[in-house]
Amino acid sequence: MFGGLFGKRGSGGGGRGGALAGFALPASAGVLSCRVLDPVHEPLRQAEFALTDTAGRKVLGGETDPYGTLLATVPAGEYRIAVTSDGYTPHHATAVVDQGVHADLGDVLLQVAPQPPLPEPGDWEIDPAHSQIGFTARHIGLARIHGRFNSFAGAVRIAERMEHSAMHVVIDAASIDTGVQMRDDHLRSSDFLDVGVHPTIEFFSERFTHRGGTRWSVTGALSLHGVSRTVALDTQYLGLGTGLEGDTRGACRATTELHREDFTLTWQTLLARGIAAVGSSIAIDLDIQIVRKGAGPGGA
C-alpha cells in the first residue's frame, strides 16, 4: 500500500530544491511520484500505471523505470492512479497534485496475486467456434490491414507439469480473410501463401516456459510457405471457465511477430516514393479456448 499516503507533499519544493532542483515546472502543473515494490521490497521495473482524472479520462500512462519509480509532471488536480504488474494484485488510489508542488506518494507495495488453476492433465482441443487467429500488416506505410484465418484445428496435450505439455495447430491457408475478395485472392496466390502448393500452416510446440504470473512463452516450429522457423508466442493464461453446457474450458491470449522474408514471402511492390505496398512485419494475435477432447463445442 502507499506508505505515508500524501504525507510527503512539498518534497522537492516544486523544483526549487532536492531531487528536482533546477527543474522548471509549468505554472499550472505539479509533480507526482511513487516507487513500486514487490512483496520483499524489491523495485518492480516495467510495472504499468495509468492516471485518470475525476471524469475518468486517461491523462497519462506508462511503465516504471528500472528502479521501480514513477515520476510525472501533470496539471494540478485530483487523480486516480492504477498500478499493475503481471502476477500481482492491482493497486488503486487517489492522488491530489497542487501547483508547483511535488506530491510524493511514497512506496506502492504490490502483493502476489492468486494464480488461476491450470487445465487438468490430458488431451484437449481448440474450440474454433470460440477462438480466433488474427493478424495485422502495414499497408503502404500508412493504414493497417486486419485479417484472420477462418478455418483451423488444434490439439493440446496437458502434462502433469505444464512445462512438459505439447500442442499442434493446423491452419487452412486458403481460409485467409481480410474482408476484400481481390486482396484475399492475391494473398492466396503464388505471390504470397501459394495455397495450391502449401495448403496448410502448422505450429508444433513442446516447450512451455512460465515467465511469471499468468505469463507463459510457448516456443515451437512454425511451418509456413514451405519454410519452418522457431517462433515464440507471448502468452497470457486467462484461467478456466464453464460453458453453457457445463463443459470445462481454458482460455489464453497470445501474440508474436513474423517477418515475411523469414518464410520466403518476398513479393514486393514499391510505390513511386519507395514505400513498400505491404510491410515486412506481421503481428499475430490469438484468442484461444480449449475443451476436453471429445467434449464437443459449447454454446455461445
C-alpha positions as CSV (number, residue, x, y, z in Angstrom):
1,M,0.0,0.0,0.0
2,F,1.0,3.6,-0.2
3,G,3.3,4.4,2.7
4,G,2.5,7.7,4.4
5,L,0.0,8.5,1.7
6,F,0.4,12.0,0.6
7,G,2.2,12.9,3.8
8,K,5.4,14.0,1.9
9,R,3.7,16.7,-0.2
10,G,6.0,19.6,-0.8
11,S,9.1,17.4,-1.1
12,G,11.5,18.9,-3.7
13,G,9.7,22.3,-3.4
14,G,8.3,22.1,-6.9
15,G,11.7,22.0,-8.4
16,R,13.3,24.6,-6.0
17,G,15.3,22.0,-4.1
18,G,16.1,18.4,-3.5
19,A,16.0,15.9,-6.4
20,L,14.0,18.4,-8.5
21,A,16.4,21.3,-8.1
22,G,16.7,23.3,-11.3
23,F,13.6,21.7,-12.8
24,A,11.2,24.3,-14.2
25,L,7.6,23.4,-13.8
26,P,4.8,24.8,-16.0
27,A,2.8,27.4,-14.0
28,S,-0.3,25.1,-13.7
29,A,1.5,21.9,-13.0
30,G,2.8,19.8,-10.2
31,V,4.9,16.6,-9.9
32,L,3.6,13.2,-9.0
33,S,5.9,10.3,-7.9
34,C,6.0,7.0,-6.2
35,R,8.1,3.8,-6.1
36,V,6.6,0.4,-6.9
37,L,7.9,-2.5,-4.9
38,D,7.3,-6.3,-4.8
39,P,6.4,-8.1,-1.5
40,V,10.1,-8.4,-0.5
41,H,10.5,-4.6,-1.2
42,E,12.5,-5.0,-4.4
43,P,11.8,-2.4,-7.1
44,L,9.3,-3.6,-9.8
45,R,10.5,-2.4,-13.2
46,Q,8.1,-2.0,-16.1
47,A,5.1,-2.0,-13.7
48,E,2.3,-0.4,-15.7
49,F,0.5,2.7,-14.4
50,A,-2.5,4.7,-15.6
51,L,-3.5,8.1,-14.3
52,T,-7.1,9.3,-14.8
53,D,-8.9,12.5,-13.9
54,T,-12.1,12.8,-11.9
55,A,-14.1,12.4,-15.1
56,G,-12.5,9.1,-15.8
57,R,-10.4,10.4,-18.7
58,K,-6.9,9.0,-19.1
59,V,-4.3,11.7,-18.5
60,L,-1.1,9.6,-18.5
61,G,0.1,6.0,-18.8
62,G,3.3,4.2,-19.0
63,E,5.8,1.9,-17.1
64,T,8.0,2.4,-14.1
65,D,11.8,2.8,-14.7
66,P,14.4,0.2,-13.8
67,Y,14.3,1.4,-10.2
68,G,10.5,1.0,-9.9
69,T,10.0,4.7,-10.0
70,L,7.1,6.7,-11.5
71,L,7.8,10.4,-11.9
72,A,5.5,12.6,-13.9
73,T,4.6,16.3,-14.4
74,V,0.8,16.7,-14.6
75,P,-1.7,19.5,-14.4
76,A,-2.7,20.4,-10.9
77,G,-5.8,18.4,-9.8
78,E,-7.2,15.2,-8.3
79,Y,-6.4,11.9,-9.9
80,R,-7.0,8.2,-9.7
81,I,-3.9,6.1,-10.1
82,A,-3.8,2.4,-11.0
83,V,-0.6,0.4,-10.8
84,T,-0.5,-3.1,-12.2
85,S,2.2,-5.8,-12.9
86,D,1.7,-9.3,-14.1
87,G,1.4,-11.8,-11.3
88,Y,0.5,-9.1,-8.7
89,T,-2.8,-7.7,-7.4
90,P,-3.6,-4.3,-9.0
91,H,-3.4,-1.3,-6.7
92,H,-5.7,1.8,-6.9
93,A,-5.5,5.0,-5.0
94,T,-6.4,8.7,-5.2
95,A,-3.8,11.5,-5.5
96,V,-4.0,15.3,-5.3
97,V,-1.4,17.3,-7.1
98,D,-1.1,21.0,-6.3
99,Q,0.5,23.7,-8.5
100,G,4.3,23.9,-8.1
101,V,4.4,21.1,-5.6
102,H,5.9,17.6,-5.6
103,A,3.3,15.0,-4.4
104,D,5.4,12.1,-3.3
105,L,3.2,9.1,-2.8
106,G,5.9,7.0,-1.2
107,D,6.1,3.3,-1.7
108,V,3.5,1.2,-3.5
109,L,3.8,-2.4,-2.3
110,L,2.2,-4.9,-4.7
111,Q,1.0,-8.2,-3.3
112,V,1.3,-11.5,-5.2
113,A,-2.0,-12.4,-6.9
114,P,-3.5,-15.8,-6.6
115,Q,-2.8,-17.8,-9.8
116,P,-5.7,-19.3,-11.8
117,P,-5.8,-23.1,-11.8
118,L,-4.2,-24.8,-14.8
119,P,-6.1,-27.3,-17.0
120,E,-6.1,-30.8,-15.8
121,P,-3.6,-33.2,-17.5
122,G,-5.0,-35.0,-20.6
123,D,-6.0,-34.3,-24.2
124,W,-7.6,-31.1,-25.1
125,E,-8.5,-29.4,-28.4
126,I,-9.1,-25.9,-29.6
127,D,-12.7,-24.9,-29.9
128,P,-12.7,-23.0,-33.2
129,A,-16.2,-21.5,-32.5
130,H,-14.8,-19.6,-29.6
131,S,-11.2,-18.9,-30.9
132,Q,-9.6,-16.6,-33.4
133,I,-6.3,-16.4,-35.2
134,G,-5.8,-12.9,-36.5
135,F,-3.1,-10.8,-38.0
136,T,-2.2,-7.2,-38.7
137,A,0.0,-5.9,-41.5
138,R,1.1,-2.4,-42.5
139,H,-0.2,-1.2,-45.9
140,I,1.8,1.3,-47.9
141,G,3.4,2.6,-44.8
142,L,0.1,4.1,-43.5
143,A,-3.1,2.1,-42.7
144,R,-3.1,-1.3,-41.1
145,I,-4.7,-4.3,-42.7
146,H,-6.5,-6.6,-40.3
147,G,-7.3,-10.2,-41.2
148,R,-7.9,-13.7,-39.8
149,F,-7.9,-17.3,-40.7
150,N,-11.4,-18.8,-40.6
151,S,-10.6,-22.5,-40.6
152,F,-8.1,-24.2,-38.2
153,A,-7.9,-27.0,-35.7
154,G,-5.6,-27.8,-32.8
155,A,-4.8,-30.3,-30.2
156,V,-3.1,-29.7,-26.8
157,R,-1.8,-32.4,-24.5
158,I,-1.6,-31.1,-21.0
159,A,1.2,-32.8,-19.0
160,E,1.4,-33.4,-15.2
161,R,3.8,-30.5,-15.3
162,M,2.6,-27.7,-17.6
163,E,6.2,-27.2,-18.8
164,H,6.1,-30.6,-20.4
165,S,2.9,-30.0,-22.4
166,A,2.6,-30.0,-26.2
167,M,0.4,-28.5,-28.9
168,H,-0.2,-28.9,-32.6
169,V,-2.2,-26.4,-34.6
170,V,-3.1,-26.7,-38.3
171,I,-4.5,-23.7,-40.3
172,D,-6.2,-23.9,-43.7
173,A,-4.1,-21.3,-45.6
174,A,-6.9,-20.7,-48.1
175,S,-9.2,-19.5,-45.3
176,I,-7.4,-16.2,-45.0
177,D,-9.9,-13.4,-44.8
178,T,-9.2,-9.6,-44.8
179,G,-12.7,-8.6,-46.0
180,V,-11.6,-7.7,-49.5
181,Q,-12.0,-10.6,-52.1
182,M,-9.4,-9.3,-54.6
183,R,-6.8,-8.9,-51.9
184,D,-7.6,-12.3,-50.4
185,D,-7.2,-13.9,-53.8
186,H,-3.8,-12.2,-54.2
187,L,-2.7,-13.4,-50.7
188,R,-3.7,-17.0,-51.7
189,S,-1.7,-16.8,-54.9
190,S,2.0,-17.7,-55.6
191,D,3.0,-14.2,-54.8
192,F,2.3,-14.9,-51.1
193,L,0.9,-18.0,-49.4
194,D,0.8,-20.1,-52.6
195,V,-2.0,-22.2,-51.2
196,G,-2.1,-24.6,-54.1
197,V,1.4,-25.8,-53.2
198,H,1.3,-25.1,-49.4
199,P,-2.3,-25.7,-48.3
200,T,-1.7,-25.6,-44.6
201,I,0.2,-23.5,-42.0
202,E,1.3,-25.6,-38.9
203,F,2.7,-24.8,-35.5
204,F,4.1,-27.5,-33.2
205,S,5.4,-26.9,-29.7
206,E,6.8,-29.0,-26.8
207,R,8.2,-26.0,-24.9
208,F,6.0,-24.2,-22.4
209,T,8.0,-21.8,-20.2
210,H,6.5,-20.0,-17.2
211,R,7.5,-16.3,-17.3
212,G,5.8,-15.4,-14.0
213,G,2.3,-14.7,-13.0
214,T,-0.1,-15.6,-15.8
215,R,2.6,-15.2,-18.5
216,W,4.0,-18.1,-20.5
217,S,6.2,-18.4,-23.5
218,V,5.1,-21.2,-25.9
219,T,8.0,-21.9,-28.3
220,G,7.8,-24.1,-31.3
221,A,8.2,-24.6,-35.1
222,L,6.0,-22.7,-37.4
223,S,5.8,-24.2,-40.9
224,L,4.7,-21.6,-43.5
225,H,5.1,-21.4,-47.2
226,G,7.4,-24.5,-47.1
227,V,9.7,-23.0,-44.6
228,S,10.0,-23.9,-40.9
229,R,11.2,-21.3,-38.3
230,T,11.3,-21.2,-34.5
231,V,8.6,-18.9,-33.1
232,A,7.8,-17.9,-29.5
233,L,4.3,-17.0,-28.5
234,D,4.0,-14.4,-25.7
235,T,1.0,-16.0,-23.9
236,Q,-1.3,-14.8,-21.2
237,Y,-3.2,-17.6,-19.5
238,L,-6.7,-16.4,-18.6
239,G,-7.8,-19.4,-16.5
240,L,-10.7,-21.9,-16.6
241,G,-14.4,-21.4,-17.1
242,T,-17.6,-23.3,-17.7
243,G,-19.5,-23.3,-21.0
244,L,-23.3,-23.1,-21.2
245,E,-23.5,-26.9,-21.5
246,G,-21.3,-27.4,-18.4
247,D,-18.1,-28.1,-20.3
248,T,-14.8,-27.0,-18.7
249,R,-12.7,-24.8,-20.9
250,G,-9.4,-23.0,-20.7
251,A,-8.5,-19.7,-22.3
252,C,-5.4,-17.7,-23.3
253,R,-4.3,-14.8,-25.5
254,A,-1.0,-14.9,-27.4
255,T,0.9,-12.6,-29.7
256,T,4.0,-12.8,-31.8
257,E,5.6,-11.0,-34.8
258,L,6.6,-12.6,-38.0
259,H,8.8,-11.2,-40.8
260,R,7.7,-12.2,-44.4
261,E,11.3,-12.6,-45.6
262,D,11.9,-15.4,-43.0
263,F,9.4,-17.5,-44.8
264,T,10.4,-16.5,-48.4
265,L,7.3,-14.4,-48.7
266,T,9.4,-11.9,-50.6
267,W,6.9,-10.5,-53.1
268,Q,7.4,-6.7,-53.1
269,T,5.9,-3.8,-54.9
270,L,7.3,-0.3,-54.2
271,L,5.3,2.9,-54.7
272,A,6.8,5.9,-56.5
273,R,8.5,7.1,-53.3
274,G,10.0,3.7,-52.5
275,I,7.4,2.8,-49.9
276,A,6.5,-0.9,-49.7
277,A,2.9,-1.7,-50.6
278,V,2.9,-4.4,-47.9
279,G,5.1,-4.1,-44.8
280,S,7.7,-6.7,-43.8
281,S,6.4,-7.3,-40.2
282,I,3.2,-9.2,-39.5
283,A,1.7,-9.0,-36.0
284,I,-0.1,-12.2,-35.0
285,D,-2.9,-12.2,-32.3
286,L,-4.6,-15.3,-31.0
287,D,-7.6,-15.7,-28.7
288,I,-7.9,-19.4,-27.9
289,Q,-10.3,-21.6,-25.9
290,I,-9.6,-25.3,-25.4
291,V,-12.0,-28.0,-24.3
292,R,-11.6,-31.6,-23.3
293,K,-11.1,-33.8,-26.4
294,G,-14.4,-35.3,-27.4
295,A,-16.4,-32.8,-25.3
296,G,-17.8,-31.0,-28.3
297,P,-18.4,-27.3,-28.8
298,G,-20.2,-25.4,-26.1
299,G,-22.9,-22.7,-26.5
300,A,-22.3,-19.0,-27.4
